[in-house]
Amino acid sequence: MQPIVSINNLDKVYDSGFCALSNINLDIQRGEIFALLGPNGAGKTTLISIICGIVNPGQGRVLVDGHDIVSDFRAARSLIGLVPQELFNEGFETVWSTVSFSRGLFGLAANPAHIEKVLRDLSLWDKRNTRIMELSGGMKRRVLIAKALSHEPRVLFLDEPTAGVDVELRREMWVMVRNLRDSGVTIILTTHYIEEAEEMADRIGVINRGEIILVEEKTALMKKLGKRQLRLQLQQPLALIPVELASFGLELDADGSELIYNFDTQKEHTGIADLLRKLDNHGIDFKDLQSSESSLEEIFVNLVKSNQEQNNPDRRKG
């Protein structure tokens, strides 16, 4: 089946010489939720902006359902809905008029039944006559989604959709996004939150310094991201790790006062209980233990290192 979004050899170099995107090749499949992960400045928003026709591409080609975003811009853009990060300030307009006006921008005839459905699906129907300025931040985000859906797009881009919202609203939006996917809309979202990608995405892509360094099915990537670390501060320093503990793959810090154990939370047994039991059997006492997980930034660094053969830093300019 032809992908609904196809990106081939896409580059973007600004006049300053800064290379925002380098050799991006990516296919988004119809009906999937695709999460694009990356730290600030990685190129997520630039990539979305090019696909949506907000930023001019450099080299390369982007097709949306077979339509070139440059040579067939109007047809390509009509298939896309975009929900940006920033909230808007159309203070004196009502929800109904704002969403209806967005539909008209695409040259479509009025369709009150569709607008009503969108507002009901997003739990905005009771707010249809409310002015934007009177809405909460969470409701304003829902209006942004309603505007993006007003012209019945096949592809919906969500750029950091839950940034700055509380946990309860975030989970409500996850349900909303899944319902949109079930209705036939392809969802592409950018996020900083591993939890968000794990909850919703079918596939996950990682972008760093303008390059796609990894695209995998969610389950495969989550296994890689499921690593945790247990650090045990010892009562007495060790010179060496006992041979009997070799199977745990322990690390000893430089002064021998801390043992480090890496484990996988995705496995049924983490091995922690066995480790603590064997430490006790060997008379190795600890005074404190701490469990931690890699930050998103650390995960990106590790992924970049593991993909050094595919990522040549000399290709970036500026």
Secondary structure, DSSP 4 states (H G I P E B T S, - for coil): ---SEEEEEEEEE-TTS-EEEEEEEEEE-TT-EEEEE--TTSSHHHHHHHHTTSS---SSEEEETTEETTTTHHHHHHTEEEE-SS----TTSBHHHHHHHHHHTTTPPP-HHHHHHHHHHTT-GGGTTSBGGGS-HHHHHHHHHHHHHTT--SEEEEESTTTT--HHHHHHHHHHHHHHHHTT-EEEEEES-HHHHHHH-SEEEEEETTEEEEEEEHHHHHHHHTEEEEEEEESS--SS--GGGGGGT-EE-TTS-EEEEEEETTSS--SHHHHHHHHHHTT--EEEEEEEE--HHHHHHHHHHHTTTT--GGG---
